[in-house]
Amino acid sequence: MTTPESLYLLLTAERSRQMLKTARVVIVDEIHAVLESRRGAHLALSLERLDHVCGRRLQRVGCRDSEADRGCRTVPLSARGSRTAHR
């Protein structure tokens, strides 16, 4: 568990990259808080870097919690693609 900023820092250190190589899934909690911001763009780029470190595209799950819609949704967070939520 980390913040977008800490993930960026983890991706800069060789030892941390070795640890992250075994990741298979990335869960982003409170996705609505970062989607439409510079912080969200920074996170999207870090997730692309994480995919590169792992040598494969990781499954990404974005979770949000609001009164209107409770639960998790898969949300593509790609610098190359759209950010459309799927149920």
C-alpha positions in Angstrom: 0.0 0.0 0.0 1.4 3.3 -1.0 0.6 6.8 -2.4 1.1 7.8 -6.0 4.1 9.9 -5.0 5.7 7.0 -3.1 5.1 4.6 -6.0 7.1 7.0 -8.2 9.9 6.9 -5.7 9.8 3.1 -5.4 10.1 2.9 -9.1 13.4 4.8 -9.0 15.3 2.4 -6.8 16.6 -0.9 -8.1 15.9 -2.8 -4.9 12.3 -1.6 -4.9 11.8 -2.4 -8.6 13.0 -6.0 -7.9 10.3 -6.2 -5.1 7.6 -4.8 -7.4 8.4 -7.2 -10.2 6.2 -9.9 -8.7 3.1 -7.7 -8.6 0.0 -8.9 -10.5 -2.7 -6.5 -9.5 -2.8 -2.8 -8.6 -5.7 -1.5 -6.5 -6.2 2.2 -6.4 -8.5 3.3 -3.6 -10.4 6.6 -3.7 -9.8 6.7 -7.5 -12.2 9.7 -7.8 -9.9 11.8 -5.8 -7.1 11.6 -8.4 -8.7 10.9 -11.8 -9.1 14.4 -13.1 -5.9 16.0 -11.7 -2.2 16.2 -12.2 -1.8 13.7 -9.4 -3.9 11.3 -11.4 -1.8 11.9 -14.5 1.3 11.3 -12.5 -0.2 8.0 -11.1 -1.1 6.9 -14.6 2.5 7.4 -15.8 3.8 5.5 -12.7 1.5 2.6 -13.4 2.8 2.5 -17.0 6.3 2.4 -15.6 5.3 -0.4 -13.2 3.9 -2.4 -16.1 7.3 -2.0 -17.8 9.2 -3.1 -14.7 7.0 -6.2 -14.4 7.3 -7.0 -18.1 3.5 -7.3 -18.5 0.3 -5.3 -18.1 -0.9 -5.6 -14.6 -4.6 -5.8 -13.8 -5.8 -2.5 -12.4 -8.8 -2.0 -10.1 -10.0 1.4 -9.1 -12.2 1.6 -6.0 -14.4 4.5 -5.1 -16.8 5.1 -2.3 -19.6 7.5 -2.6 -23.2 7.7 -1.4 -24.5 7.2 -5.0 -22.2 4.3 -5.9 -20.5 2.0 -3.5 -18.0 -0.7 -4.5 -15.1 -1.3 -6.8 -14.9 -0.9 -10.5 -12.1 -1.7 -12.9 -10.8 1.5 -14.3 -8.2 1.6 -17.1 -5.6 4.1 -16.0 -3.5 4.3 -19.0 -1.5 7.2 -20.4 -2.4 5.7 -23.8 -6.1 5.0 -23.3 -9.3 6.4 -21.9 -10.4 6.3 -18.3 -13.8 4.7 -18.8 -15.2 2.8 -15.8 -16.6 -0.7 -16.3 -18.7 -2.7 -14.0 
